[in-house]
């Protein structure tokens, strides 16, 4: 009888049939070939000539190359060499950012998002410093990515750069983001350019102001998906500066723009602006005010910056200060006014409250909000005479502001007369609604006390 030999299937060695059911049988032996052993023995990619491999990469999309780069270290090195060539950069790295078509602009920005993913993946194993040097150094030569290098009004270079950078550093920890910020500052001389702009008279370097606004917002701030990330980058920009300069930079970044594209420094001083003009500034202040202690700031320092902001370049029109406080919400508005109340600045906070009431009437806010605000501020005062003094000052201010509007309407020209008279009418309605709600709140409190007796 012929003896049966063991049969081989692939890498497995099967024993004879008679040995399969013995209690002392061993598990099938599997030969494992490691990636390094495979490379040394000659894998598929090692057998492909470099010229042919480059031809394969030429046929792949940017996203496909980014996926391929994660296969192995050898492939990563090959991809890095491939994307480092001048031919690839000239073919793939778009450097024309003045497309009039919306679809073309969207396509370019999406392309840079994909490029960010490619560079993120193919430099995954490098230290942060080396990654930044390899990546950002290659993009620093693109004119539309640099401050004050492009004058085209429709340029989307900063937006493309911002999407690229956001994709690249998504998921990086705070320490790595610090290194990114420092590297960008060295690459662009950002801090020196900020200092040159904020030490000049507001509006004197209007072109540099706009360039700084666009670069900081479109590259560093606006692409960040979460409020905490925007807070981090905004703090990095503001922290090295004194408080007056912080307020100045905040205005450059988020202040209202005029129709011709320049910053409306004087508009905030001369006349009341609609809420849309102040909305970006209010959102930026709220980003900073949220968990300020976590970032090494204090509430007092934030209030000081807000105080400085409302006098740049000169004290703002009171309606603009009031509207900014309303947009910033109950918490910040109360904190700002209460700090003034504790300093004994009753006349100032009374005028602000009157204008807050006017803004609420103009912009459609419920009058319960300023009523509750006054109630909260009155609790800052510890004695009944102090509370009465505050309420009396507030009532006198209602009369004074009403008289001012009446005198302006009589003395102004025809156009100003109509506008001021309309504001006077709104103020009278606002005063009536405010006092009606105030008395209603007082009567409810008294009724509640009566029921408890």
Order of alpha helices (4+ residues) and beta strands (2+ residues): beta-beta-alpha-alpha-alpha-alpha-alpha-alpha-alpha-alpha-alpha-alpha-alpha-alpha-alpha-alpha-alpha-alpha-alpha-alpha-alpha-alpha-alpha-alpha-alpha
